[in-house]
Structures are given as C-alpha cells and as structure tokens.
Amino acid sequence: MAEEKTRNAPEENEEDSQEQTDEKSPRFPLRRWIVIGTIGLLVVNGIAGVYFGLRHLGRKSDPGSEVSLGEFQFIRKSTDDSPIAQAEFNLHISLLSELGPTAQALLRRHKFRVQQDVEQLLRQANPDDFEDPKLTELKRQLQETINRTLEKRVIAEVIITDLSVERVATTENEPEEEASASQIPDATWQEKAPG
C-alpha cells in the first residue's frame, strides 16, 4: 500500500503541476486578451461606422448651393394632341453640398453643353409632363441629363421657377353651334319689303 501511495502521489503531483502550468502559462492570458481585444475592436468599429455613415447620409440630403441655368422654353409638336401648347420657365439646380466647388467648376466648364442637352431634352419632352403640378418626371429627366453631361452626380434637386404654361384654345363648342344652326328645318331667308 505504501508503494501504491508513492505511485499515485507522482501522478497526482503531475496533474497538479499540469494545472498550475496551464494557469501560469503565458498563452492562457494571451488568448483571453486576444478575444477581449477582438470584441472591443468590433464594437468600436461598428459604432464608428454607424456614426460616420449617418453623418455622410446627412450631408447627401443637405442641399448645397443653388445655381441658375437660365430661362428655357418648351413648344409642343404640331402632331401632339396635348392641351399644352408651350411652357416657359427658369431652371435652377441645387448642388450636393460635398461636391459644391467641384460641381460649380464643372458647370462653368460645360455651360453650353448643359444648355444644349437641356434644350434637346425639352424638344423631345412629353407635353403631359407639364400637367403634373410637381413636374416630377420632367425634373427627374433634367437631373439625369445634366448629371450625364457633367459625367458626375452633382445635383441634389432640380428647381423650376416662373413657370408659364400656355394651353391650346379649344374649339369644342364651335362645331356644336354650327350643327344646331344647320338642323333648323326648311329655314328660308325672307326679306321685308320696303315701306
């Protein structure tokens, strides 16, 4: 039995020394710090991403400076059946705030190409676009055209002012009046005798 105790004693001593070396091993605290550090970096990165992402989104929705592009005119094609004959308006754009100086330089450099492309769009425009009180479709097309011309997305909003719409004069009542006069049965003209 004494021999068994001495045999078991070294085994117990080995297990105790194994546990002690694991606790004192430099790798055990290192793993713990790596896990804690990784989690901390992920949290900080997530918070920073949300903060800067929201700031960036806020800037995009903030309109920058406004630039006037001039007065433009739409004239209906003679083949269109729309009641809109022509429209005149002043066109302005609001630039994205973070691209303000860049966009203004591009607009100065490509002023006449922008004007030409806007006029071309208006020659092809649908007269019904001027029926919409907000001019949503026309503004969308103008924004796309100007951004394409400048080869960069610089417009936050298209602004149309001093809109004057001229409608085609309707002659719907005239044919009815003519038809009612021609429907009088056997109407003859009689002159009164003088005197």
BELCORBEL-V605142 format. One record per backbone hydrogen bond with DSSP energy under -1.0 kcal/mol. NH is the residue of the N-H (numbers start at 1). CO is the residue of the C=O. If there is no record, write none. Layout:
BEGIN
{{NH:CO} {NH:CO}}
END
This chain:
BEGIN
{{5:1} {6:2} {7:3} {8:4} {9:5} {10:6} {11:7} {12:8} {13:9} {14:10} {15:11} {16:12} {17:13} {18:14} {19:15} {20:16} {21:17} {22:18} {23:19} {24:20} {25:21} {30:26} {31:27} {32:28} {33:29} {34:30} {35:31} {36:32} {37:33} {38:34} {39:35} {40:36} {41:37} {42:38} {43:39} {44:40} {45:41} {46:42} {47:43} {48:44} {49:45} {50:46} {51:47} {52:48} {53:49} {54:50} {55:51} {56:52} {57:53} {58:54} {59:55} {60:56} {61:57} {64:95} {67:93} {69:91} {72:89} {74:87} {76:85} {80:77} {85:166} {86:166} {87:74} {88:164} {89:72} {90:161} {91:70} {92:159} {93:67} {94:157} {95:65} {96:154} {97:62} {99:96} {100:97} {103:99} {104:100} {105:101} {106:102} {107:103} {108:104} {109:105} {110:106} {114:110} {115:111} {116:112} {117:113} {118:114} {119:115} {120:116} {121:117} {122:118} {123:119} {124:120} {129:126} {130:127} {131:128} {139:135} {140:136} {141:137} {142:138} {143:139} {144:140} {145:141} {146:142} {147:143} {148:144} {149:145} {150:146} {152:147} {156:94} {157:94} {159:92} {161:90} {164:88} {166:86} {168:83} {177:173} {178:174} {179:175} {180:176} {181:177} {182:178}}
END
